[in-house]
Amino acid sequence: MQVPFDNTYVRLPERFYARQSPTPVAKPGLIRVNDDLADLLNIDSHWLRSEEGIATIAGNHLPQGAEPIAAVYAGHQFGSWNPQLGDGRAILLGEVIGKDNRRYDIQLKGSGQTPYSRMGDGRAPLGPVLREYIVSEAMHALGIATSRALAAVTTGESVYREETLPGAVIARIASSHIRIGTVQFFASREDHEALRLLVDHTLARHYPGSYESSMSDGDKALALLDQVMQAQAKLVASWQMVGFIHGVMNTDNMLLSGETIDYGPCAFMDTYNPETVFSSIDHGGRYAFRNQPGIAHWNVACLAQALVPVISDDEETGVEAAKAALDKFPPYFLEANIAGLRAKLGLVTEHEGDEQLAKDFLDLLETHQLDFTLSFRRLSEMAGVEPAENVSKIAGFPTAFDDWFDRWQKRCGKDDERCGEEQERCGEEQESCGEEQNSPDRQAAMLATNPAMIPRNHLIEEAIREATDSNSFDLFHSLVDALATPYSLDGKSERFLKRPKPEEVVRQTFCGT
């Protein structure tokens, strides 16, 4: 079997990376292969299950065409500047072109030490590998831009954290691994040539329609900044819609492609509370759920600052242009956020007061300590005739919501009136007229927007315990399978849908390094 590599990042100057092969492991064993993703990447999933395929994921075998590297970058970590980071436990094998004609990186995470390991062992414990597999694939199924999991293997070796743990490797797929911190690295070294090369490479790879080769360097840099701001605004708004908390929104964890990456101490909220923090290392709540949009703005401001030397040879001119560009981020986020909230409430036209209506619903959820996911799902079911399969046994609303329901129904009525007016104006021969203004089936649209199932923290932790303590991956596989269709109740175990009992609540999540 040949992996169809078509590598481009390695063609950049060698100061962008270090050539580094994975470190072989003692006894690799297969955990899971993602058949659908393998097919997209033109990789034979049967080969991935073979001895040679497993050895490739473990780092014991390099397929023909692989050009393994560890990328260098810098970053702000919890607001503190670190001038050199890099792939400390990940090796980029190379790139492939998928059946969708998009380019993808294949990276092995947990594949041994690199020049950027900073005294780390370069390995990954089994638990974080399973968490990343579960959550990244769930995010994909939820329709959120994300890195993905191609396969995962055990290593037959132990890693040492607070205790001795089994090791594992995950094959991570992303559109690229170019980070805000990558730009910061070269800016901090005043390597303006590298910055220009990086801008050209990233635009050509991710945003080819936003620039022309004849554009000035400054216009290219501003085009890249604007595209990244739009992508990050859309991404973080999508996180907010499902109660996802990244946990480590450092600039080295934010991809210029606008995909979610680095599923370390991430988690999904159960009970709605905008102050929720899970990460054991986020002592001040910097990356709390409420703060994620503001941190995204802070991160793209760091990107803008790093791009100033490319924007203009005159620093003052470059700074002013960067500031003007950054002013667009809040509107980008607010537009994506209110659009997401309208969809969750089943609203398809724009009316003044929609944002307040959504805020009041969230405030009621917080006051009455209701589950974020199940409450929106139950609201979806109440938008029409009761579906045969529903979550009414595990989710409901107290009478304190009655006034809000009245307001919501009146607001929905405005959409229905608009639709009727549009249909009458257009006439029977143009049945599609008005569909952009209002959905013919609000409930169906809401059920397709508000998931019934998310990766519940307590279930992830239980799956990790079973795998770590008993070498059983049954719950892990069950979760991955169920989360592949998060908007459907068909065949879902109530156990997977319910929020945790008080004794099951997970209050802290941990990084795998």
N, C-alpha and C positions, 0 to 999 in steps of 0.2 A: 504494500500500500504506500502511495506517495501522497503526502500532504501538499496541496497545491500552493506553495508559498509564492508570494510576490512582494518582496520586502522593499520598503522605501525609507523608513526612518534611519536604517543603518547606512543609507547613502549620505546622510548628513555628516559633517566632520566628527571625528572621534571624540572631541571634547563634549559631545552631547551624551555620551554613554561610555561604558566600559564593556569590552568583550568578555563574556563570562559564561561558561557552561554550567548547567545544573550539577549539583553534587549528588552522585548516586546514593540510593538508600538500600537498606539491608534486604527487605523482603516485601516488595509492593503487593498490595491486594486491592482489587476493585471494590469501590463502594457503589458508584452509580455512573451511568453514561446518559447524557441528554440526547436522545435519538433525533428529535426534531431539530435541535440546534446543529448537530453534526451534519444532518442532511442539508441545512441551509449553507453550511460552510464547505460543502462538497467533500466531506470526510466520511468514510465508511464506518458506521457505528459498530459493525461486526468486527472490524479491525481494531477499533478502540477497546473492545472487550478481549482481544487476543493478547497473548503474552507480550508481543512486541508493542501493541497499543498501550497496555498498562505500563510497560517499561518506559514508554515515551512520556506519559503523564507524570510518572514518578520522577523523571529526570535521569533514568538509567540508560536511555537510548535517544539519540538525536536523529530524527528523520532527515532524509536528503532534502536540501534546500533551506533547512533551519540555519539562522545566523544569530545565535543567542547573545543577548546583551542585557545589561542592567542600566537603566536610564538614570541620569543625574538630574536633580532639581533642588530647589530650596523651599522656603515657606514660612509663613506665620503660623505657629502652633499655639492655640489659645491666646493669640494676640502677641506672642513673643517671637521675634525674628530668629530664624535659624538659617545661616548662610549656606549650609550644604546638607542636604538630605540625600535622597536617592532610593532606588530599589534595594532595600536591605535584605529582603527575603523573597524576591520575585525575579524571575528571568523571562524576558520577552523572547520567545522562540522565533517569531516572525509574523508576517501578515498574510492573510488570504483574502480573495475576492469571493463573496458569497453569491448565491443564486439571485439575490436581489441587486447584484452589481455594486454593493457597498463593500468597503474595505474593513477588515476586522483584525485586531491584534489577537494572538494566542499567547497568553502569559501563564507561566507556572508559578503559583504562590505557595511558599513553603519549601522552595527548591534549593536551599542552602545559602551559605554566606556569599556576599559580594563585596567589592571595595567600599560599599556604602552601608555596611551592616552596623557600624558604630558599636562594636563589641557584642552585638546580638548573635544568636546562633543561626539565623537565617531560616529557621524551621517554623512550622505552624502546628499547634496542637490540633487534635481532631475536632474539638468543640467549635472553634472559630471557623473551621472549614465547613462543617455542617451548617452552622448559622448562615454563612455567606451563601451556600448553595440554596438553602431554603428561602432566604429572604430575597436574594437577587432574582430568582426565578419567579417568586410571588410578585415582585415589583413588575417584572415583565408582563405577567398575566394581568396585572391591574392596569396596564397600559402606560406605565411610567418609564421614562428613558433610563436605562440602567445597563451596567455591565452584566454579564450572564455567566452561568456555570456550564462548561462543556462536559466535565467529568471530574470525579474525585477518587483518590486512592489513599489507602493507608500505607505507611512506610515500613512497618515492622520494627520501628525504632521508637525510643522514648524522647520526649522533650522535657525540659525542666523549667517550670515557672514557680509558683508557690508550692507546687507538688509535682510529682512525676506523672506525665500524661502521655498517652499514645500520640504519635505524630501522623500527619496527613499532608497531602498536596492537592490543591484544586487547580484545574485548568480554567482560567478566567478569560472571558472574551469581552472586548470593548472596541468601540470604533477607533479609539486610540487611547494611549495613556499620557497624552500631553496635558499638563496641568497648569494652573495659574502659577504654581511654584516653579515650573520649568522656565517660564518667561522671567520670573523674578531672579532666578539663578544667574542668568546671563546679564540682566540689567544691573545686578549688584556688582558684577565684575566689569561693568562698562564695556562689555563685548557687544558692540553695536552691530557688527557683521553677523554674529550669531542670532541676534534679535531679528534682523531683517530676514535671514534664512528661515527662522522659525515662523515668522508671520506669513511668509510666502507658502511654506509647507502646510501650515494649518489651514489657511484659506483655501488652498487647492484641494486639500483633503476633506474638509468639513463644510465649507461654504463656497463652493465654486461659482455659484450664481451671484455672489455679492461683490465681485470685483473683476477687473480686467487687468491683464499683465501690463498694460500701458499706464496704469494708474501710478501716481507717485507713491513713494514709500509711506509718506504720512497718511495719505488717503487709504492705503491698504491697512495700516495700523488702526485707523479709526473705524474702518469697515469691520475688522476683526473684533474690536472692542464692542461695537454695536451688536454684532451677531452673538457674541458670548453673553452679553447682558440679556438679550432676548431669550436665549436658551436657558440661562440660569434662572431668570424670572419665571419662565414657564415651568421649569423643573421644580423649584421650591414651592410654587403654588400647587403643583400636583402632589407634593409631599403633604402639604397642609390639608388637602382634600381627603386624605386617608389616615391622618393621624400619625404619620411616620416622623420619627425623630432620628436624625442622622447620628448625632452624638459627637462627631469630631469634624466640624466644618472648617478645618484648617485649609489654608490656601493650597497646600500640597495635596489635598484630597478633593479638589474641585477641578473637574476636567473641562477643557475648552470646548469639547464636543457637547457639553450639557447633559452628560449621562451621570447617573448616581454610581459612585464607586466607593470602595473601602468600607465594607459592612463590618466594622469592629463592634463598638458598644452601641449599635443601633437598636431600635425597638419601636413597636407600635403602641400608641396609647390604648388602654382599655377605658377606664373612666375618664371622661373629658375634663382636662385641667390644662389650660394653656401654659402653666408654669412647669409642666412635667419635664423632668430630667432623669435619665437612666444611667448615663455614663459614670462609672466609678471615678473617673479622673476629671470630671467637670464639676469641681467643687463650688464654683461661683455661679453655676447655671448659665454660663455664657451661651451654650448651645441648646437652651430650653426650647420647647416647641414654639412658644410665642416669639422668640428672638430670631428664628431662622431666616425670615425675610430680611431683617436688618443686617444680619451677618453676611448674607449673600451680597447685599449692597456694599458692605465693607470689603468683601473679598474682591469684587470687580473694581473697586477703587484701587486696591493694591495692584491689580492688573493694569489699570489705566496709568498708574504711576510708573510701572515698569516699562510701559510702551512709550513714555514721553520722548526718549531719545530718538525713536523712530518717527514719531508724529512730526517732530520739527527739530532742526539743528539748533534753534534758539529755544532754550529751556523755558523761558517765560511764555513764549507763544505756544509751546507744546503743552504746558500745564493748563493754560486757559482753554485750549481745545479739548483737553482731556476732561476738565471740569464741566464744560458745556455738554460733552457726550454723556457724562455720568448723570446729569440731570434727567435723562430719559429713563433711568432704571426704575424709579418709583412708579411712574405711569405704566411701564411695562408690567411690573408685578401686580399693580392694582387691577389692571385690565384682565390679566390671567386669573387673578384670585376671585374677582367678582363673577367672571364667567364660570368658574368652577363651582362657586356657591349657587349661582342661579341653576346650573345643571343639577346639582344635588337636591335643590328644592323643586325641580320640575318646571322652572320658569324659562321661557324661550324668547321673551321680548324684554326690552330694557325699560324699567320704570324707576323713577325717583323713589327712594325708600327701600329698594331691594336689599341693599347692603345692611340697613338697619334691621330689616326683617330677619336676615340670616344671623346677624349678631345677637338678636334677642333670643333666637332659638339656641344658639351656642351658650348664651348666658344661662338659660334655663337648664340645659344639660349640665353645666358646671354646678349650679345651685343644687340640683337634685341628684348629683353624682351618678348620672346615667352613662351608659356605655356609648362611646362616640360612633362606632361602626354599626352596632345593632339599632341605635336610635334612628339614624338616617335610613337604614334598611326598612325598619318598621314604618317610617313615614312614607317610604316608597309604596309599601303594600297598601297603605291607607288612601292612596291617590286614585283608587279605582275599586273595582269589584275584588273582594278578598281572594288572593291566589290560593290554589289548593295547597301548595307548599308555602309555609310562611314561618316567621320567627315570633309569632304572637305569644308562644309559650315561654319564651326566654327574654322578651323585650316588650315594653309598653310605656305608657306615659301617665303620670298622675293628673288629677283634675286641674292642677296649676297651669297646664298647657292649653286649657280650653280656649282662653282668649286669644292666644297665639294662633291656634288652629283656625279660628274664625277669620283672623287677619290673612292667614295664608290662603284659605279657600277663596276669599274675596280677591286676593291678588291673582290667584290662578284663573279666576273668572275673567279678569282683564285680558289674559292671553286668549281665552276661549272666545270672548267677544271680538277681539282683533282677528282671529282666524275666521270667524263667521263673516265679518265685514269683508275680508279679503276674498273669501270664496264667492260671496255675492257679487263683488265688483268684477271678478275675473270671469264669472259665468261657469256653467257646468262643463264646457268644453276644455277648460284649463284647470283640471282638478288639482294639479300640483301647485297652483298659485297659493301663496300663503304658507307653504310648508316650512319656509325658512323662519317665519314668524312664530309658528306654533306647531308642536308635534301632534299628530292625530291620536296618539296614545301616550298620555303623560306618564301613566304608571309604568308602561313598558320602558320608556326612556329613563325613568328614575331607577328602575330595577337594573338597568344596564349601566348605570352610573354609580350606584351605591352598593358596594360589595357586601355579600352576606358573610364572607370569611376573610380574615387577615391572618398573618402569621402571629399567633398569640404567643407572647413571651414565655408563659409557663409551659406551653407545649413544646416549644423549641428547647427549653432547658431540660424538659423530661426526655426528649429525644436524644439530646447530648449525653445525659446521664446514662441512659440505656446503652448507648453505643460505647461510651467510655468505660463503664463498669462491667457490662455484660456482653460486649461485642455484638449487641443486637441492633440492627438498623431497621427493624420493622416499623416503628413509629416515624422515623425519618422518612422512609419511602412513602408511608401513608400520608404524611403531611405534604410532601412534594406533589404527590398525585392529586390530592384534594385541592391544593392551592392553585393548581393549573387552571381551574375554572371557578374563580372566586365570586362571580356574579350569579352562579347557579346553586340552588339548594338540592339539586338532584343527587341523591345518594350520599349526601353529606351527613356525617355523624354529628349529632347535637353536641357532642363533646368538643368537636373542633370549632363550633360556632360560639359557644358560651364564653362569657368573660370568666376570669378565674374566681374561685372561692377565695375568701380572705386569706386563708393559709397558703394559697397557691400563688399569690401575687408576687411578681418579680420586681424588686425595687431597684436593683442595680444590674447593669450589664458591663462586661469587661472587654478590653482590647486583648488581642491574641499575642501581642509582642512581649 
